[in-house]
Amino acid sequence: SSPVMREDYSERRGGVFQYLLVLALVGAAFWTGTLYAQVRFYRDGGANVVPKVAGTGDTLEPEVEEPVVLTDDQWKKLLDEPVAEVGSSDAKVVMVEFTDYQCPYCKRSFEQTWPQIKKDYVDTGKVKVVYRDLPLPFHPNAKPAALAARCAGDQDKYVQMHDKLFETQEEWSNLSDAKEKFVEYAGGLGINESNFTKCY
């Protein structure tokens, strides 16, 4: 081959290398930016979770924050118009739970922590639990699930739907439209499906 052809090949090879290098740098910048955004989100209190660092087995530990002491007015607002309550109205301790039905950590709490709290404190009349909705924006089915629980609550079945949603989280959490699944659950809980659907 002629020297000119060898030079053209060398230039082409160098161009491909530069192109791949740019792609690698763009990918690294995207990954770093995504990781930085997640760290900021969790550090600033976006969600009470411990995220994994992409590509490693490590986790990012949440920052320890000082407890917030609520004023009487703030506490009263938390207790006003809860979506539901369980436990004795005479209980000396009131616990407010903010629930996201699609959150895997909330499900873990429901499965591992709630049974003990219920047995030792709620069933014995020591604690009353007040439920509030907290559907996080990055869980697309959290708000529809909260609506399903509230509509079940209109027929005095909030707690039953609350439990059912956590027990079946894997069935509905990734559906593009979970409404039919929620109606199915409502029917299984003895809820009037027509009224539930109108409410939903």
C-alpha positions in Angstrom: 0.0 0.0 0.0 1.1 3.6 -0.5 2.2 5.9 2.3 -0.9 8.0 1.7 -3.2 5.1 2.3 -1.4 4.2 5.6 -1.7 7.8 6.7 -5.5 7.9 6.0 -5.9 4.6 8.0 -4.0 6.1 10.9 -6.1 9.2 10.8 -9.3 7.2 10.8 -8.1 5.0 13.6 -7.2 8.1 15.6 -10.6 9.6 14.9 -12.4 6.5 16.2 -10.3 6.5 19.3 -11.2 10.1 20.0 -14.8 9.4 19.4 -14.8 6.5 21.9 -12.9 8.6 24.4 -15.5 11.4 24.2 -18.3 8.8 24.6 -16.6 7.3 27.7 -16.1 10.8 29.2 -19.8 11.7 28.6 -20.9 8.4 30.2 -18.7 9.1 33.2 -20.0 12.6 33.5 -23.6 11.4 33.4 -23.0 8.7 36.0 -21.2 11.2 38.3 -24.0 13.8 37.9 -26.7 11.2 38.6 -24.8 10.0 41.7 -24.3 13.6 42.9 -28.0 14.4 42.4 -29.0 11.3 44.4 -26.6 12.2 47.2 -28.0 15.7 47.4 -31.6 14.5 47.3 -31.1 12.1 50.2 -28.8 14.4 52.2 -31.5 17.2 52.0 -34.2 14.9 53.4 -35.9 13.8 50.1 -36.5 10.3 51.4 -35.7 8.2 54.4 -33.6 5.6 52.5 -30.0 4.5 52.3 -29.2 4.4 48.5 -26.5 2.1 47.0 -23.6 3.6 45.2 -23.9 2.5 41.5 -21.4 -0.1 40.6 -20.3 -0.9 44.1 -21.7 -2.8 47.1 -21.4 0.3 49.3 -24.2 2.4 50.6 -24.4 6.1 51.4 -25.0 6.6 55.0 -27.6 9.3 55.7 -26.6 12.3 57.7 -27.7 12.3 61.3 -30.0 15.2 62.0 -31.0 16.7 65.3 -34.6 15.8 66.3 -37.2 18.4 65.5 -39.3 19.5 68.4 -42.8 20.5 67.2 -44.8 23.3 68.6 -48.3 22.5 70.0 -49.9 24.1 66.9 -47.7 22.0 64.5 -48.5 18.8 66.5 -52.3 19.7 66.3 -52.1 20.0 62.5 -50.5 16.6 62.3 -53.4 15.1 64.3 -56.1 17.0 62.3 -58.0 14.9 59.7 -55.8 11.8 59.6 -56.6 9.3 56.9 -57.2 6.7 59.7 -56.4 5.8 63.3 -55.8 2.5 65.1 -55.6 2.0 68.8 -57.3 3.3 71.9 -58.5 7.0 71.9 -57.3 7.0 75.5 -53.7 6.0 74.7 -51.2 8.3 76.3 -48.8 8.1 73.3 -49.8 9.0 69.7 -47.6 7.9 66.9 -48.0 9.5 63.4 -47.0 7.3 60.5 -46.4 8.9 57.1 -46.9 6.1 54.5 -45.8 5.6 50.9 -47.3 2.3 49.8 -44.8 1.8 47.0 -41.8 2.4 49.2 -39.9 -0.9 49.9 -38.6 0.5 53.2 -42.2 1.2 54.3 -43.1 -2.4 53.3 -40.2 -3.7 55.4 -41.4 -1.6 58.4 -44.9 -3.0 57.9 -43.6 -6.6 57.8 -40.9 -6.5 60.4 -41.6 -3.6 62.8 -45.4 -3.0 62.8 -46.4 -6.5 64.2 -44.3 -5.9 67.3 -45.6 -2.3 67.8 -49.1 -3.5 67.4 -48.7 -6.4 69.8 -46.8 -4.6 72.5 -48.3 -1.1 72.3 -51.4 -0.7 70.2 -53.3 -3.9 71.3 -52.5 -3.1 74.9 -53.9 0.4 74.7 -50.6 2.2 75.2 -50.3 3.8 71.8 -52.7 5.1 69.2 -51.4 5.3 65.6 -52.4 8.0 63.2 -51.9 7.5 59.5 -51.0 10.2 57.0 -50.3 9.9 53.3 -46.8 10.6 51.9 -46.7 9.4 48.3 -43.2 10.3 47.1 -43.0 11.8 43.6 -40.6 9.2 42.2 -43.0 6.3 43.1 -45.6 6.6 40.3 -48.1 4.2 41.9 -47.8 5.6 45.4 -50.5 8.2 45.0 -53.0 5.8 43.3 -52.4 3.4 46.1 -53.1 6.1 48.7 -56.3 6.9 46.8 -57.3 3.2 46.9 -56.7 3.1 50.7 -58.7 6.3 51.2 -61.6 5.0 49.1 -61.5 1.8 51.1 -61.6 4.0 54.2 -64.9 5.5 52.9 -66.4 2.1 53.5 -64.6 1.6 56.9 -61.9 -0.7 55.4 -58.9 1.6 55.4 -56.7 -0.6 57.6 -57.6 -3.7 55.6 -56.6 -2.0 52.3 -53.5 -0.5 54.0 -52.4 -4.0 54.9 -53.4 -5.5 51.5 -51.4 -2.9 49.6 -48.2 -3.7 51.5 -48.7 -7.4 51.4 -49.1 -7.3 47.6 -46.7 -4.5 46.7 -44.8 -6.5 44.1 -48.1 -7.2 42.2 -49.0 -3.6 41.5 -46.0 -1.4 42.1 -44.7 -1.7 38.5 -48.0 -1.7 36.6 -48.6 1.2 34.2 -52.2 1.5 35.6 -52.9 -0.3 38.9 -56.6 0.7 39.2 -58.0 -2.7 38.1 -55.7 -4.5 40.7 -57.0 -2.1 43.4 -60.6 -2.7 42.5 -59.9 -6.5 42.7 -58.4 -6.0 46.2 -61.5 -4.0 47.2 -63.8 -6.7 46.1 -61.8 -9.3 48.0 -62.1 -7.2 51.2 -65.9 -7.0 50.9 -65.9 -3.4 49.7 -68.6 -2.3 47.3 -66.7 -2.2 44.0 -69.0 0.3 42.3 -68.8 2.8 45.1 -65.0 2.2 45.4 -64.6 2.9 41.6 -66.6 6.1 41.8 -64.6 7.3 44.7 -61.3 6.4 43.0 
